[in-house]
Amino acid sequence: MKKNLKRISPISILVVLSLAAWWIWSSFLQEESYGVCFQGFNYTHKGIAEFYVNGNGGGNLPSKPDDNAYGGGGKFSCGASVGGSEVKVKWVFDWKSVAEMDAGVIPESHEVILSMPKAESRSSRYFQVHIYPDHHVELKLLDLPRLK
């Protein structure tokens, strides 16, 4: 038994310690990631053809009806993952007319980078994106879908 212990090289020990350190870091110290469903709210008077969160598509958002305080809502888009400290949100407005679309006019688009919202709990899976007329965006990571 003592002869086998002498055969363990310092490099082998270093490899084992490095793998253990990597496992600890990847298991416990990485920033949390969430598998989510996106839901968008459009408070502008223009339809949003599409929006993206970190490159994941969130669907289209109708314009805000005048008699609706909550804005135009979108369908749920599920199966994406978000995490890290920052979130990139991009949205593209609808064309103003079919003629504009046929002419190849590039629709108006905007992009912002925001801090990742604090989750309500470890089971939060609904990522809401609220887009306002002044182009500011608010994000929420909730347990259950709910209106603002």
N, C-alpha and C positions, 0 to 999 in steps of 0.2 A: 504494500500500500504506500509506503513512504517513497518508493522509487517512482510511482506514478505521479505523485505530487511534484516531484522535481522536474517532470517533463512539461508542466504548464508554463508556457512562456509569458513574459510580461505583455506581449502584444495580444495574446488571447485574453488576458485579464482586461486589458484596455478595451477590446472589442465588446466583451460582455458588459462592462460598465457603461460603455457608450450606448449600447442597445437598451439597457435598463433606463438610462437617463432619457433617451428618446421616447420610450414607452410612457414614462411618467409625464413628460412634457405633453405628448399627444393625448394622453388620457385625461389629464387633470388641469393643465395650465392653458390650453388653447382657448381662444374666445369661443363662446357658445354659438352654434349654428342651429337654425330652426328650419324644419320642413314646413312650408306655409301655403296658404291659399291667399291670393291677392284680391282685394276689393278696392275699387277706386270710386272717388266722389269728385264730380266736376262742378265747381261753383261758378264757372264762367258761362257766358251766353253763347259760346262757340262749342260745337261738338268736338270731342277729342277722338281721333280715329284710332289711336293706340297709345299705350304708355308702357314703360319698361322700368323694372327695378333690378339693378345690377345685370341688365341684359335679358332678364326673364320677362316675357310678355304678359301684360295684364288685361288685354282686351280693349274694347271701345267704350267710351263714356259719353252718353248723350249730354246735350247742353242743359243748363239749369233752367227749369221752367220758372216763369215769373212768380207763380203762386206756391213755389216749393222752397222752404227755407233750407232744406238739406242738400240741394244740388242734385244733378243727374247722377245716378248710380250705375255701376257696371255689374256684370256677371262675375261670379267667382272664377278665378283661374288658379288651379291647384297644381301641386307637384313641383314647386320651385323650392330652393333653399336660400336663405339669407343668413348672414353672419358677419362678423368683423365689427370694426368700429365705425365704418362709414357706409352709406348707401347712396348709389347714383340713381336718380330718377330722371327719366326722359319722357316727354310727351309730345305728340304731333297732333295738331289740329286738323279737322276735316278741310277739304277744299271748299271754297265759297260757292263754286258752281261746277257743273259738268264740263262746261267750256274751259274753265280753268284747269281741270284735270286733263282734258283732251289736249290742251296746249302744253302740257308738261310742266306747269307751274309747280315749284316745290312748295309744299304746305309749310306754314309756320310751325316751328318746333322750339322747345326749350329744354334745358337740362340743368339740374342742380345736384350738388353733393351735400348730403346731410349726415348728421350723426345717427347712428343706429338707435332706434327708440328703445327705451327700457321695456322689457316684457312684463306683462302683468304677473305671470308666474312661469314656471318651467314648462307648463302645458300650453302656453300661448302658441297658437298656430294660424291666427287670422291677421294678416298684414294689411292695414288700411292705408290708402294714399289719398290725401285730401288736397286737391289742386284749386287754388284761388285765383280770382281775376288779376291780382297784382303779381302773379307768377310765383308766389311763395307756396311752399308745399309743407304739409304737416303729416307726420307718419305716426302710426299707432300699431303696436303688436299686442293683440288681445286674445283672451281665452275663447270668447264667443263673438260671432259677428253682431254688431249693434250699431245703431245710428249715432252720429255725433251728438 
